[in-house]
């Protein structure tokens, strides 16, 4: 099943109060690089990453920059898409990602957040495999036992409903609708940890430090 990933990385970081994408993780990579590379290391055919216009892309791994010009260069595997109107709501970032992904003519898309660094490539594969297996489902979402959450995969016939979202409406509105059916794939608790606040970021960093010490 041909799948394109969409990494939503155009958030305002209002609750954290600083750019969460560029937070340096214990291995020297940025927080957003962890999320992006999980997608790139998965079985997704392509990855679209949605950013805001003022994003310097300093968080992006160096291998995605031209060594001569130090400018990002798109490849067949990764495309960076700028969402000019990201400030008017999450739906706008989602629209930018879906429209760009549609150019690849995928059978489905998988959406994930740029600030969930503990999500693993195998987690993404579990969700996309479930979509391929459950052929009558409109979507497949990950879950921690409390409803569907990102990463979430949608079949191509769901592009229209996704593009009809407005303002701060996210994919959750579609998952809550009785008009569509989906299944949930359980993932580990840490897969869903994001960095919206300083305590949440500290929890992620502490977890990574402790994991490195026990390896």
C-alpha positions, -999 to 999 in steps of 0.1 A, spaced: 0 0 0 16 33 -11 17 56 19 29 92 23 37 106 57 29 141 69 49 155 98 31 185 112 59 208 125 43 243 121 31 248 157 36 280 176 51 265 208 30 289 228 28 267 259 65 259 260 75 295 253 104 286 230 111 267 199 105 230 208 116 217 174 152 228 180 156 215 216 187 194 216 183 157 226 210 137 245 225 124 212 230 159 198 201 158 174 171 181 177 138 170 191 121 174 157 148 154 140 139 124 162 103 126 150 112 132 114 137 104 112 113 80 127 91 87 97 120 84 73 131 51 88 96 36 85 80 20 55 64 52 43 71 58 7 76 96 10 75 121 39 62 157 37 71 179 66 50 211 71 68 241 86 60 278 91 76 305 69 100 318 96 114 283 104 152 284 97 152 246 95 182 247 119 168 216 135 169 196 103 197 169 102 227 182 82 224 154 56 193 171 42 213 203 33 235 210 3 271 210 15 280 238 -8 252 263 -3 239 250 31 204 252 17 178 225 21 173 206 -10 142 184 -16 147 147 -24 125 119 -36 122 108 0 116 141 19 99 173 10 96 204 32 64 224 27 59 259 40 24 267 54 20 305 50 -12 307 70 -3 283 98 -12 309 124 -49 307 115 -53 272 128 -41 236 127 -64 228 97 -43 250 75 -11 231 82 -30 199 76 -43 212 43 -7 220 32 4 186 40 -25 167 24 -23 188 -8 15 182 -11 11 145 -3 -16 141 -30 10 149 -57 25 115 -50 -9 99 -56 -7 77 -25 -33 52 -15 -32 67 20 -15 92 42 -2 90 78 -1 121 100 22 125 129 34 154 151 68 169 150 71 170 188 67 133 196 103 123 196 98 89 213 77 76 185 95 48 167 96 37 131 80 4 140 51 22 157 44 40 124 47 6 105 21 -9 129 -4 18 120 2 17 82 1 -21 82 -33 -20 101 -47 3 74 -37 -21 47 -51 -51 66 -85 -35 77 -96 -27 41 -131 -15 51 -117 11 76 -115 47 67 -87 53 91 -64 37 116 -53 56 147 -28 49 174 -42 47 210 -30 47 246 -64 34 256 -80 68 256 -93 72 221 -75 77 187 -44 98 186 -15 105 162 0 89 143 -32 83 123 -35 70 88 -63 78 63 -72 62 30 -72 84 -1 -109 88 -2 -106 107 31 -86 135 16 -118 154 9 -130 154 45 -95 163 57 -94 193 34 -128 204 46 -116 210 82 -113 246 93 -95 267 119 -82 246 148 -102 216 137 -79 186 135 -82 150 124 -98 141 157 -131 157 145 -132 131 117 -124 103 140 -152 113 163 -177 114 134 -203 86 130 -199 90 93 -165 72 93 -152 40 107 -117 32 120 -97 9 142 -72 17 170 -37 3 173 -22 3 209 12 18 212 35 23 243 27 52 265 60 70 257 51 70 220 25 98 227 47 120 249 50 155 234 68 186 245 40 212 249 53 223 283 86 224 302 76 195 326 66 174 295 99 182 278 118 174 310 100 141 312 111 132 277 147 142 283 149 123 316 135 92 299 160 93 272 189 99 296 178 70 318 173 47 288 209 55 276 223 47 310 206 13 311 217 3 275 
